[in-house]
Amino acid sequence: MRLERRRLKERREGMLRRALGDPLPGETLEQLERMVVRDRFRASHGLVAVVGEEGRASYRYIDALDRDDMEDSLAAKLLEAGWLKQREECRRKGVGAPPIPKHLG
């Protein structure tokens, strides 16, 4: 749980904005900023992204997370990390951005 709280703090401080960098072809700065504002808002309210087995994204309050939610939270983090890696690959190749994961959009 300590790790989740630290991650919430990092998100409140703009971790996603730093990770996104500049817009890729097909993205706008406004689109990225909206994503960042929503992420910071959720983090400031103690909301953690969870993605269930069926792929549906939702948010849970950090103090209400149970064991299953922790696994689903890990799934959300892995989706986000994979998407950020795809963005970097697209940046390197100079191609358009990959689709935004639903829990970030």
One Martini backbone bead per residue (centre of mass of N, CA, C, O) as a GRO file, in nm:
protein
  105
    1MET     BB    1   0.055   0.065  -0.016
    2ARG     BB    2   0.295   0.256  -0.020
    3LEU     BB    3   0.333   0.253  -0.326
    4GLU     BB    4   0.059   0.379  -0.399
    5ARG     BB    5   0.105   0.647  -0.249
    6ARG     BB    6   0.356   0.730  -0.409
    7ARG     BB    7   0.218   0.728  -0.685
    8LEU     BB    8   0.012   0.947  -0.622
    9LYS     BB    9   0.218   1.166  -0.569
   10GLU     BB   10   0.348   1.160  -0.851
   11ARG     BB   11   0.086   1.231  -1.003
   12ARG     BB   12   0.035   1.506  -0.865
   13GLU     BB   13   0.338   1.603  -0.976
   14GLY     BB   14   0.344   1.504  -1.301
   15MET     BB   15   0.444   1.230  -1.425
   16LEU     BB   16   0.287   1.208  -1.692
   17ARG     BB   17   0.390   1.463  -1.830
   18ARG     BB   18   0.686   1.376  -1.841
   19ALA     BB   19   0.634   1.105  -2.001
   20LEU     BB   20   0.503   1.228  -2.266
   21GLY     BB   21   0.584   1.489  -2.369
   22ASP     BB   22   0.548   1.551  -2.677
   23PRO     BB   23   0.359   1.556  -2.930
   24LEU     BB   24   0.233   1.356  -3.161
   25PRO     BB   25   0.124   1.256  -3.433
   26GLY     BB   26  -0.228   1.330  -3.381
   27GLU     BB   27  -0.168   1.527  -3.152
   28THR     BB   28  -0.235   1.739  -2.878
   29LEU     BB   29  -0.166   1.939  -2.621
   30GLU     BB   30  -0.455   1.947  -2.507
   31GLN     BB   31  -0.495   1.644  -2.482
   32LEU     BB   32  -0.264   1.594  -2.283
   33GLU     BB   33  -0.353   1.798  -2.064
   34ARG     BB   34  -0.623   1.662  -1.997
   35MET     BB   35  -0.499   1.400  -1.900
   36VAL     BB   36  -0.331   1.525  -1.673
   37VAL     BB   37  -0.556   1.661  -1.512
   38ARG     BB   38  -0.713   1.401  -1.453
   39ASP     BB   39  -0.484   1.252  -1.310
   40ARG     BB   40  -0.440   1.459  -1.082
   41PHE     BB   41  -0.725   1.456  -0.972
   42ARG     BB   42  -0.738   1.160  -0.896
   43ALA     BB   43  -0.490   1.163  -0.711
   44SER     BB   44  -0.599   1.388  -0.513
   45HIS     BB   45  -0.851   1.166  -0.449
   46GLY     BB   46  -0.732   0.861  -0.430
   47LEU     BB   47  -0.723   0.737  -0.723
   48VAL     BB   48  -0.720   0.408  -0.870
   49ALA     BB   49  -0.640   0.219  -1.124
   50VAL     BB   50  -0.851  -0.038  -1.280
   51VAL     BB   51  -0.824  -0.363  -1.453
   52GLY     BB   52  -1.005  -0.600  -1.555
   53GLU     BB   53  -1.039  -0.897  -1.718
   54GLU     BB   54  -1.238  -0.748  -1.938
   55GLY     BB   55  -1.092  -0.442  -1.962
   56ARG     BB   56  -1.223  -0.267  -1.751
   57ALA     BB   57  -1.221   0.060  -1.643
   58SER     BB   58  -1.140   0.200  -1.316
   59TYR     BB   59  -1.198   0.343  -0.987
   60ARG     BB   60  -1.028   0.355  -0.664
   61TYR     BB   61  -0.994   0.387  -0.349
   62ILE     BB   62  -0.719   0.331  -0.172
   63ASP     BB   63  -0.873   0.242   0.104
   64ALA     BB   64  -1.059   0.017  -0.079
   65LEU     BB   65  -0.850  -0.183  -0.142
   66ASP     BB   66  -0.804  -0.501  -0.253
   67ARG     BB   67  -0.652  -0.770  -0.373
   68ASP     BB   68  -0.786  -0.758  -0.654
   69ASP     BB   69  -0.729  -0.456  -0.703
   70MET     BB   70  -0.421  -0.480  -0.706
   71GLU     BB   71  -0.410  -0.650  -0.963
   72ASP     BB   72  -0.570  -0.440  -1.138
   73SER     BB   73  -0.363  -0.214  -1.095
   74LEU     BB   74  -0.130  -0.355  -1.234
   75ALA     BB   75  -0.265  -0.370  -1.509
   76ALA     BB   76  -0.278  -0.062  -1.550
   77LYS     BB   77   0.028  -0.010  -1.531
   78LEU     BB   78   0.107  -0.193  -1.770
   79LEU     BB   79  -0.052  -0.041  -1.984
   80GLU     BB   80   0.088   0.231  -1.946
   81ALA     BB   81   0.379   0.139  -1.995
   82GLY     BB   82   0.329   0.026  -2.280
   83TRP     BB   83   0.229   0.292  -2.403
   84LEU     BB   84   0.483   0.461  -2.347
   85LYS     BB   85   0.665   0.280  -2.519
   86GLN     BB   86   0.514   0.320  -2.782
   87ARG     BB   87   0.557   0.625  -2.797
   88GLU     BB   88   0.866   0.610  -2.818
   89GLU     BB   89   0.870   0.446  -3.078
   90CYS     BB   90   0.712   0.652  -3.247
   91ARG     BB   91   0.910   0.881  -3.209
   92ARG     BB   92   1.156   0.741  -3.335
   93LYS     BB   93   0.990   0.687  -3.618
   94GLY     BB   94   0.776   0.926  -3.680
   95VAL     BB   95   0.493   0.841  -3.576
   96GLY     BB   96   0.203   0.792  -3.470
   97ALA     BB   97  -0.005   0.749  -3.221
   98PRO     BB   98  -0.123   0.556  -2.998
   99PRO     BB   99  -0.370   0.446  -2.837
  100ILE     BB  100  -0.552   0.537  -2.570
  101PRO     BB  101  -0.612   0.440  -2.278
  102LYS     BB  102  -0.909   0.442  -2.116
  103HIS     BB  103  -0.794   0.529  -1.822
  104LEU     BB  104  -0.665   0.806  -1.962
  105GLY     BB  105  -0.895   0.941  -2.162
   0.00000   0.00000   0.00000
